Amino acid sequence: MTTMNLGVDVPRAALVAIDCHRGHLDPEVATMPVAADAARRVVDANKRLMDWSRGVGIPVVHLVTRYRDATEIASNPFWRTRAEDPKATRKNVLKHNLDGMPGCTVMADLLDPADRIVDTKKRYDCFRATDLDFHLRSHGINTVIVTGVNTNSCVMATTTAANVLDYAVIVARDCVDTMDDPALHHAALSIIDTAFGWVLSTEEIMALGLAGPAREAA
């Protein structure tokens, strides 16, 4: 076990998996796909960390982007411009994860019946207009392990928000990636590690001796 000061007296952790859904990670249906090889790595790495988390009593919370209609997407001015630029990486944003699309489902390898799902995410910040903060605090969580995609948008925005809300934040380095330029993935991790939270490998996280609220209560 590694001794590490996370800034909280007794860490009580949850794993927050951001958009580990088919809309990004399943090449057959993804509307905003991560490259197939990176997607496979992300799924495999997340499965390993999630299986370990469940085994030590750390709950897994899946955040899933889902829109009622394209109007909810287009109300974001910048996103609207991406849809109008055929060269933009995110040009399919207005077609992404509309209600009923297969992309709105968590990758099957990563979903356990005991996991919690928050599927009202509509912006990069997973705390915005969802009940994530309420859910975490009501279960005594003060530490979040963040995984998923995209590193330079949803992961970074959510990590920033979690820091502002006074959670201890850990980003699992090998469990995040992006559909954008790999340089942006590395830049985002550097920014997070500098100002918002710890960027650690799965092995380093496992060595911290973290537990979830149920194990702590026991």
C-alpha positions in Angstrom: 0.0 0.0 0.0 1.2 3.5 -0.9 0.8 6.4 1.6 -0.5 9.4 -0.3 -2.0 12.6 1.0 -5.2 13.3 -0.9 -6.2 16.2 1.3 -9.1 14.5 2.9 -9.0 12.9 6.4 -10.6 9.6 5.3 -10.9 9.1 1.6 -14.3 7.6 0.6 -14.1 7.0 -3.1 -16.4 6.5 -6.2 -15.3 5.8 -9.7 -17.0 8.2 -12.1 -16.8 6.9 -15.7 -17.5 9.5 -18.2 -19.2 8.6 -21.5 -17.9 5.0 -21.7 -20.8 4.4 -24.1 -21.2 3.1 -27.6 -21.5 6.6 -29.0 -17.8 7.0 -28.5 -16.3 3.5 -28.0 -18.2 1.2 -30.3 -17.0 1.6 -33.9 -20.1 0.0 -35.3 -22.5 2.7 -34.1 -20.3 5.6 -32.7 -21.3 9.0 -34.0 -18.3 10.7 -32.4 -15.8 7.8 -32.3 -12.5 7.5 -30.6 -10.1 5.7 -32.9 -10.8 1.9 -32.8 -7.5 0.9 -31.2 -7.7 3.6 -28.6 -11.3 2.7 -27.9 -10.3 -0.9 -27.2 -7.5 0.2 -24.9 -9.9 2.4 -23.0 -12.5 -0.3 -22.6 -9.9 -2.9 -21.5 -8.3 -0.5 -19.0 -11.6 0.6 -17.6 -12.8 -3.0 -17.1 -9.7 -3.8 -15.1 -10.1 -0.7 -12.9 -13.9 -1.1 -12.5 -13.6 -4.8 -11.6 -11.0 -3.9 -8.9 -13.2 -1.0 -7.7 -16.2 -3.1 -7.2 -14.1 -5.7 -5.4 -13.0 -3.2 -2.8 -16.4 -1.6 -2.3 -15.9 1.4 -4.5 -19.1 2.2 -6.4 -19.0 2.7 -10.1 -21.1 5.6 -11.5 -21.6 5.8 -15.3 -22.2 9.3 -16.8 -24.0 9.0 -20.2 -24.7 11.8 -22.6 -28.3 11.8 -23.8 -30.3 14.4 -25.6 -34.0 14.6 -26.2 -33.5 16.3 -29.5 -30.8 18.2 -31.5 -32.1 21.5 -30.2 -30.7 20.7 -26.8 -27.3 20.3 -28.5 -27.5 23.3 -30.9 -28.3 25.7 -28.0 -24.5 25.6 -27.3 -23.1 28.3 -29.7 -19.7 26.7 -30.1 -21.0 23.3 -30.8 -23.3 24.7 -33.4 -20.3 26.1 -35.3 -18.6 22.6 -35.1 -21.6 21.1 -36.9 -21.2 23.7 -39.6 -17.5 23.0 -40.2 -17.0 19.8 -42.3 -13.3 19.7 -41.2 -14.1 19.8 -37.4 -13.4 16.6 -35.4 -16.7 17.1 -33.7 -18.8 17.9 -36.9 -21.3 15.2 -36.0 -22.2 16.8 -32.7 -25.9 17.5 -33.6 -26.3 13.8 -34.4 -24.7 12.5 -31.3 -26.5 10.4 -28.6 -30.0 11.5 -29.3 -32.6 9.6 -27.2 -33.1 6.1 -28.5 -29.8 5.8 -30.4 -27.6 2.8 -29.6 -24.8 5.1 -28.7 -26.6 6.1 -25.5 -25.8 2.7 -23.9 -22.8 1.9 -21.7 -20.3 -0.5 -23.3 -21.5 -4.0 -22.3 -18.1 -5.1 -21.0 -18.1 -2.2 -18.5 -21.6 -2.4 -17.0 -22.4 -4.4 -13.9 -26.0 -4.6 -12.4 -24.7 -2.9 -9.2 -23.4 0.1 -11.0 -25.2 3.4 -10.9 -26.1 5.3 -14.1 -26.6 9.1 -14.5 -27.9 9.5 -18.1 -28.9 13.2 -18.0 -25.5 14.5 -19.0 -25.8 17.2 -21.7 -22.6 19.2 -21.4 -18.9 18.5 -20.8 -19.2 19.2 -17.1 -20.8 16.0 -15.6 -22.1 18.0 -12.6 -24.0 20.5 -14.8 -27.8 19.8 -14.8 -27.4 16.2 -13.4 -27.8 14.8 -9.9 -24.2 13.5 -9.8 -23.2 15.8 -6.9 -26.3 15.0 -4.9 -25.7 11.2 -5.5 -22.1 11.3 -4.4 -22.6 13.5 -1.3 -25.7 11.6 -0.2 -23.5 8.4 -0.1 -20.6 10.1 1.7 -18.2 10.3 -1.2 -15.4 12.8 -0.9 -13.0 11.4 -3.5 -13.6 10.7 -7.2 -11.6 8.5 -9.6 -12.4 9.8 -13.1 -12.2 7.7 -16.3 -13.6 7.9 -19.8 -13.6 10.3 -22.7 -12.8 12.8 -23.9 -9.7 13.8 -21.9 -9.6 17.3 -23.2 -13.3 18.1 -22.8 -15.6 16.1 -20.5 -12.8 14.6 -18.4 -11.1 18.0 -17.9 -14.3 19.9 -17.4 -15.6 17.4 -14.9 -12.3 17.2 -13.0 -12.3 21.0 -12.8 -15.8 21.1 -11.5 -15.1 18.4 -8.9 -12.1 20.3 -7.7 -14.2 23.5 -7.4 -16.8 21.4 -5.4 -14.0 20.3 -3.0 -13.8 16.7 -4.0 -10.4 15.0 -4.0 -9.9 14.1 -7.7 -7.9 11.3 -9.3 -7.8 10.8 -13.1 -6.8 7.3 -14.2 -4.2 8.0 -16.8 -4.6 4.7 -18.7 -8.4 4.8 -18.6 -8.9 8.1 -20.5 -8.5 9.1 -24.1 -9.8 11.4 -26.8 -11.2 11.5 -30.3 -9.1 14.6 -30.9 -5.4 15.1 -31.5 -3.4 13.0 -29.0 -1.4 16.1 -28.1 -4.6 17.5 -26.6 -5.0 14.3 -24.5 -1.5 14.8 -23.0 -2.0 18.6 -22.6 -5.2 18.0 -20.6 -3.6 15.5 -18.3 -0.8 18.0 -17.7 -3.2 20.8 -16.9 -5.2 18.5 -14.5 -2.1 17.3 -12.8 -0.9 20.9 -12.3 -4.1 22.5 -10.9 -7.0 20.2 -10.3 -6.1 16.7 -9.2 -3.8 13.7 -9.4 -3.1 11.8 -12.6 -2.2 8.2 -11.7 -2.0 4.9 -13.4 -4.3 2.0 -12.5 -1.5 0.3 -10.6 -0.9 3.5 -8.6 -4.6 3.9 -7.8 -4.8 0.3 -6.7 -1.9 0.8 -4.3 -3.5 3.6 -2.5 -5.7 1.4 -0.4 -8.9 3.3 -1.2 -12.3 2.1 -0.1 -15.9 3.1 -0.9 -18.4 4.3 1.7 -19.9 0.9 2.4 -16.5 -0.6 3.3 -15.6 2.4 5.4 -18.9 2.2 7.3 -18.1 -1.5 8.1 
